[in-house]
Amino acid sequence: MTYYESTDLGKFPEIGKDAPELAKAFFDYYGKVFAEGELTKREKNLIALAVAHAVQCPYCIDAYTGASLESGCSTGEMTEAVHVAAAIKGGSALVHGVQMRKHAERMSM
């Protein structure tokens, strides 16, 4: 037994059980965000897959792996999207080193 169970993803709509108006607002928004627009569903699925890895959501990784495949993405494209997320996440951690250095310099004065 693990904390994350893949079957829990199917229970996501239950989040509205005690706050139906908030859940409806979220799911309405979510649906609009993922509708075709300036970006295709395929492009949005790749973005979502990359973000899912960056925020480390196993449910989102499962969902958007499937959605990406269903929208015609290859595993090569998906892997490259994950590398983009990793580069951005790694870069954002490293660039915060500037803050550390500034703080260290202030403390050293």
N, C-alpha and C positions, 0 to 999 in steps of 0.2 A: 504494500500500500504506500502510495506517495501522496504528498500534499496536492500536487496537480494531477488530476485525472482527466484524460481526454474526453470522457463522457460529460464532464462538467460544462464544456463549451455549449452543449445543447440545452443546458439549463439557464443560459444567459438571459432569456426573456423573463425568467422568474424574478429578476432584479426589480421589476416593477410591481411586485406583489404588494408591497406596503407603501409605495409611492407611485401609483400608476400615472399620474399627470407628468411627473418628472421623467419617468421611463419613456412615455409616449413622446415627449419633447426631444429626448435624446435620440430615440430610434428614428423619429421623423428627420431630424438633422442629419443623422448618420446616413440615412437613405439618400438624402439630397447630396451629401458630400460625395458619395460613391456613384452617383448617376453620371452618365456621359455629360461632358461639358467641354471646357477647353482641353482637358485631358481625357483620354479614352479610359474605359474601365480597365483595360490591360495595363496602362501606365499607372493608374491609381493602385492597382493590385501590387505592382512591383514596388511602388513607394511604400505602401502599407506593409509589405513583407520586410523591406529594409528597416522601417521604423519599428516593427515588431521585434526585430533582432536587437535594435539599439535600446529599446526599453525592456527587453528580455521577458516578453509575455509569451509563454508557451502556447496559450490558447490562440493568440493572434498569429503566432508562427504556423500552427496547424491550419487555421482558417485561411490565411493568405498564401500558404503553400498551395493548398487546394485551389483557391480562387485564381492564383497566378497560372497554374497548370491549365485550369479550365478556360482561361482567357487566351491561351496559346503561347504562354511563355515557356522557354526551354529552361532546363536546369542550369545551363550555362548563364543565361541572362539572370536567373534568380540568384545564382552564386555571386555574380558580379554585383548585383544590387546589395547583397549582404556585405560584400567587401567595401562598397561605398559607405554603408552604415558604420562598419568597423573603423574605416579611415576617419570619418567625421567624429565618431565617439572618441577615438584615440586622440585625434587632434584637439578636440575640445578639452580633454583631460590635460594634455600637454600645454596648451595655451594658458591654462590657469596657473601654470608654473610662473608666468609673468607676475601674477598677483602674489604668489609666494615670495618671489624675489623682491618685489617692491616692499612687502611687509617686512621681510628680513632686513632689507637695507634701512628701513625706518627704525627698526629695533636696534640696529647696530650703531646708529648715530649717537 
